[in-house]
Amino acid sequence: MKILFVIETIDNHNGTSVSAKRFASELRSRGHEVKILTTGIPDTNRFVVPELHLPLFNRLVKRHGFQYSKVDEDVIREALEWCDIAHCFMPFRLEIATKRMADKMGKPCTAAFHVQPENVTATFHMQDVKWLNTLIYNYFNRHFYKFFRHIHCPSRFITDYLVQLGYTSEMHVISNGCPPQFSWHKCDKPSWCADKFVLLMVGRLSPEKHQDTILEAVKHSAYESKIQVILVGTGLKGKTLRKRGKKLSNPPRIGYMSDRQLMNVLGYADLYVHAGEVELESLSCLEAMGSGLVPLISSSSQSATPQFALDSRSLFTPRKPRLLAQKIDYWIEHPEARLEMGKKYADLVKQYSITESVANFEKMLMEEIADHEKASKNN
């Protein structure tokens, strides 16, 4: 198949972009051709549209690692003429325009649900305003998702919620998948944290990720002076988190890491803390567990990530740093249990292999092509 991925931005490190690049690579290894309709750097495997420049708005979204696109109908038409099927990752301008043109050109098209409204409203500290989030969910459905037969959902959590809200497309629960390199591995700590207990979290430095809860929890830990926090990511709250972290005995290391650097940290960290409250799955948590780290996961009702917890020792109440501190202290005091559970979590992640995820994704595309042909014959 010639498969077109449609995504507003691909040249960043957010979960959706990472997933898109991994799926594209895996599909190519299965013999398919994959090209990407997106903004950013020109490439032989891309159809590039211009970025949308709105000065104040752009600054905000770019700090979230995102970029909106302009709609260039000539480029969209060229991309659709090339492909056998298109797959849209987000419910925004580029994807909406692509779906409309695909319908006019008679091209099959599928979609994915990778954008939670709560991610948007959290930027304005309104993630708990249910009526507003519901309004956005309904807007997405009315203007985008209801026009698709097949939708890829990364978790059962979001599938069930969308059905509850009245989404009627066929939902395909397919994990974003964990690549094989994220398997059990351990390595020595560098000298600067050799005598410390290392807590790790990977994710955008944004309000809904709640890295501040981790820093506050460490302050309340009985082992505060022995704990080193590493927060991998970039985003709006970087400056605030660094300022807050200065109050700890061991100020946190905060910032971007390359894949190689992250793999190394995953090998020597002692515990993974997932404080994010808005998640459709969480690739970073999967990768940490696959590497052999026990996770401590926020039991947020707006997150799918609690599905990974094997028992209550891996869950904590959102925005309750003192309770999180108790859980952290437990894992510090029980190294043998941590080692045993780390192996169990690494085994659990084998169920979420990217190879199996892409095989199921491929089946979804083939279903859409078959359904599209039937509908065309009936018309």
Secondary structure, DSSP 8 states (H G I E B T S, - for coil): -EEEEE-S--SS-SHHHHHHHHHHHHHHHTT-EEEEEESSS--TTEEE--B---HHHHHHHHHTT---B---HHHHHHHHHH-SEEEE-SSSHHHHHHHHHHHHHT--EEEE----HHHHHHTTT-TT-HHHHHHHHHHHHHHTGGG-SEEEES-HHHHHHHHHTT--SEEEE----B-TTSSS------GGGTTSEEEEEES--SGGG-HHHHHHHHHHSTTGGGEEEEEE--STTHHHHHHHHTTSSS--EEE---HHHHHHHHHH-SEEEE--S-BSS-HHHHHHHHTT--EEEE--TTBSGGGG-SSGGGEE-TT-HHHHHHHHHHHHH-HHHHHHHHHHHHHHHGGGBHHHHHHHHHHHHHHHHHHHHHHHHH-
